[in-house]
């Protein structure tokens, strides 16, 4: 099975700000977060709230809360 590298980021001030990079052979698992993971991300990166994206194989995906 193919490993997917997913870059998670948020946008602010015209720039993309890196949150983390996931590598998984399950694409769904690579692009989703649990509630506690989202809370940790928003605590560390307040501007990511409602503004979280994933980049998968060159395709940008806006993640929903």
Secondary structure, 3 states (H helix, E strand, C coil): CCCEEEEEEEEECCEEEEEEEEEECCHHHHHCCCHHHHHHHHHHCHHHCCCEEEEECCEEEECCC
